[in-house]
Amino acid sequence: MKENLNNKDLIIKKLIYRSKYTGTKETDILLSNFVDAYIYDLTFEQLKTYQSILDSGDPRIWRLAIDNEISNDEKELYLLNMIKKSGNIND
């Protein structure tokens, strides 16, 4: 159990870093707000989904954030709504 917690903590640290240094200022700000607000509340499965979103790259993340692209993945949609909420997008 402790090993899983350490693994989750390591994954969270990596995701925080990746979120704050994505390559474009807009997504850096958007994702920094998200991780500051929610990262420690995510389940392991949600962390894996978030990692997948990060792996998809800045252009796609931004298109998803501003609704120029719609994900068909319910897990992604859930996190994207949280990302938008943390960045005050679509308020």
C-alpha positions as CSV (number, residue, x, y, z in Angstrom):
1,M,0.0,0.0,0.0
2,K,2.8,2.4,0.9
3,E,4.5,1.6,-2.4
4,N,1.3,2.6,-4.3
5,L,1.1,5.9,-2.4
6,N,4.8,6.6,-3.3
7,N,4.1,5.7,-6.9
8,K,1.0,8.0,-7.0
9,D,3.0,10.8,-5.4
10,L,5.7,10.4,-8.0
11,I,3.2,10.5,-10.8
12,I,1.6,13.6,-9.3
13,K,4.9,15.4,-9.2
14,K,5.6,14.5,-12.8
15,L,2.2,15.6,-13.9
16,I,2.5,18.9,-12.1
17,Y,5.8,19.6,-13.8
18,R,4.5,18.7,-17.2
19,S,1.4,20.8,-16.6
20,K,3.4,23.9,-15.8
21,Y,5.9,23.6,-18.7
22,T,3.8,22.4,-21.6
23,G,5.4,24.6,-24.2
24,T,2.8,27.3,-24.7
25,K,1.9,30.0,-22.2
26,E,-1.9,29.5,-22.6
27,T,-1.9,25.8,-21.8
28,D,0.8,26.4,-19.0
29,I,-1.6,28.8,-17.3
30,L,-4.7,26.7,-17.9
31,L,-3.2,23.4,-16.7
32,S,-1.3,25.1,-13.8
33,N,-4.6,26.3,-12.4
34,F,-6.1,22.8,-12.8
35,V,-3.3,21.0,-11.0
36,D,-3.2,23.6,-8.3
37,A,-6.9,23.1,-7.7
38,Y,-7.5,19.4,-8.3
39,I,-4.4,17.1,-8.8
40,Y,-4.3,15.8,-5.2
41,D,-8.0,14.9,-5.4
42,L,-7.8,12.7,-8.5
43,T,-7.9,9.0,-8.4
44,F,-5.1,6.9,-9.9
45,E,-7.3,6.2,-12.9
46,Q,-8.0,9.9,-13.4
47,L,-4.3,10.6,-13.2
48,K,-3.7,8.1,-16.0
49,T,-6.4,9.8,-18.1
50,Y,-4.9,13.2,-17.4
51,Q,-1.5,11.9,-18.4
52,S,-3.0,10.8,-21.7
53,I,-4.5,14.2,-22.2
54,L,-1.0,15.7,-21.7
55,D,0.5,13.2,-24.0
56,S,-1.9,14.4,-26.8
57,G,0.0,17.7,-27.0
58,D,-0.6,21.4,-26.5
59,P,-2.5,22.0,-29.8
60,R,-5.1,19.3,-29.0
61,I,-5.4,20.4,-25.3
62,W,-6.1,24.0,-26.4
63,R,-8.6,22.9,-29.0
64,L,-10.4,20.8,-26.4
65,A,-10.4,23.6,-23.9
66,I,-12.0,26.1,-26.2
67,D,-14.4,23.5,-27.7
68,N,-12.8,23.5,-31.2
69,E,-12.5,19.7,-30.7
70,I,-14.8,17.4,-28.7
71,S,-13.5,14.3,-27.0
72,N,-15.6,11.1,-27.2
73,D,-13.9,9.7,-24.1
74,E,-16.1,10.2,-21.0
75,K,-13.1,10.1,-18.7
76,E,-11.4,12.8,-20.7
77,L,-14.6,14.9,-20.8
78,Y,-14.9,14.7,-17.0
79,L,-11.3,16.0,-16.6
80,L,-11.7,18.6,-19.4
81,N,-14.7,20.1,-17.6
82,M,-12.6,20.4,-14.5
83,I,-9.8,22.0,-16.5
84,K,-12.2,24.5,-18.0
85,K,-13.7,25.2,-14.6
86,S,-10.3,25.9,-13.1
87,G,-9.4,28.2,-16.0
88,N,-12.8,30.0,-16.0
89,I,-13.4,28.8,-19.6
90,N,-17.0,28.7,-20.7
91,D,-18.3,30.5,-17.7
